[in-house]
């Protein structure tokens, strides 16, 4: 039961990144996401991944491994924009 709760929680928090990743993919850029944020968040996720490995907690390991993969994909999209930023005033 505890592992199922951990897996469900990991699924929800990791899945929360999918809309941001899809939005960034569709827009072709991620200029609204700072490098500082991505770096700090990725470091925290790697910390949780290490914790999960050391504590032998599969739900923590899986969730953070997938989350880190999504963050890495977002960072790649940010460093290699496919479209120039829209500079029109809103």
VMD Tcl script that draws the C-alpha trace (Angstrom):
set ca {
  {0.00 0.00 0.00}
  {2.82 2.43 0.85}
  {4.67 1.66 -2.39}
  {1.44 2.15 -4.38}
  {0.96 5.55 -2.73}
  {4.54 6.48 -3.59}
  {4.12 5.38 -7.20}
  {0.84 7.29 -7.56}
  {2.38 10.41 -6.03}
  {5.39 10.11 -8.31}
  {3.13 9.66 -11.33}
  {1.18 12.81 -10.49}
  {4.18 15.04 -9.74}
  {6.18 13.76 -12.69}
  {3.18 13.93 -15.01}
  {2.76 17.58 -14.07}
  {5.84 18.29 -16.23}
  {4.26 16.93 -19.40}
  {2.07 19.99 -20.14}
  {5.09 22.29 -19.78}
  {7.21 20.08 -22.01}
  {4.46 19.84 -24.66}
  {3.89 23.61 -24.54}
  {7.59 24.23 -24.99}
  {7.74 21.74 -27.87}
  {4.77 23.39 -29.62}
  {6.13 26.92 -29.13}
  {9.61 25.84 -30.19}
  {11.29 27.70 -27.33}
  {11.46 27.94 -23.54}
  {12.49 31.53 -22.96}
  {10.02 31.84 -20.08}
  {11.87 29.21 -18.00}
  {15.08 30.35 -16.32}
  {18.30 28.36 -16.35}
  {18.60 28.96 -12.60}
  {15.25 27.31 -12.00}
  {16.07 24.31 -14.20}
  {19.47 23.90 -12.55}
  {18.15 24.12 -8.99}
  {15.22 21.83 -9.70}
  {17.41 19.27 -11.49}
  {19.85 19.29 -8.57}
  {16.99 18.65 -6.16}
  {15.64 15.82 -8.30}
  {19.09 14.24 -8.48}
  {19.30 14.51 -4.69}
  {15.98 12.69 -4.34}
  {17.15 10.11 -6.86}
  {20.29 9.49 -4.78}
  {18.15 9.26 -1.64}
  {15.85 6.73 -3.32}
  {18.80 4.62 -4.40}
  {20.44 4.72 -0.95}
  {17.16 4.03 0.86}
  {16.13 1.34 -1.66}
  {12.84 3.09 -2.41}
  {11.77 2.09 -5.93}
  {8.93 4.62 -6.16}
  {11.30 7.49 -5.36}
  {13.90 6.20 -7.83}
  {11.46 5.74 -10.72}
  {9.64 9.04 -10.22}
  {12.81 11.07 -9.98}
  {14.52 9.30 -12.86}
  {11.56 10.09 -15.14}
  {11.32 13.65 -13.79}
  {15.01 14.26 -14.43}
  {14.60 12.94 -17.98}
  {11.75 15.40 -18.61}
  {13.76 18.28 -17.13}
  {16.74 17.35 -19.31}
  {14.49 17.35 -22.39}
  {13.17 20.78 -21.39}
  {16.74 22.05 -20.97}
  {17.65 20.77 -24.44}
  {14.63 22.56 -25.91}
  {15.66 25.71 -24.07}
  {19.25 25.64 -25.32}
  {18.23 24.85 -28.90}
  {15.14 26.90 -29.72}
  {13.44 26.04 -32.99}
  {11.78 29.46 -33.38}
  {12.88 32.97 -32.51}
  {11.24 34.54 -29.49}
  {8.11 36.56 -30.23}
  {8.95 40.16 -29.29}
  {5.58 41.71 -30.07}
  {4.09 43.71 -27.17}
  {1.00 42.27 -25.55}
}
mol new
graphics top color blue
foreach p $ca { graphics top sphere $p radius 0.5 }
foreach p [lrange $ca 0 end-1] q [lrange $ca 1 end] { graphics top cylinder $p $q radius 0.2 }
display resetview
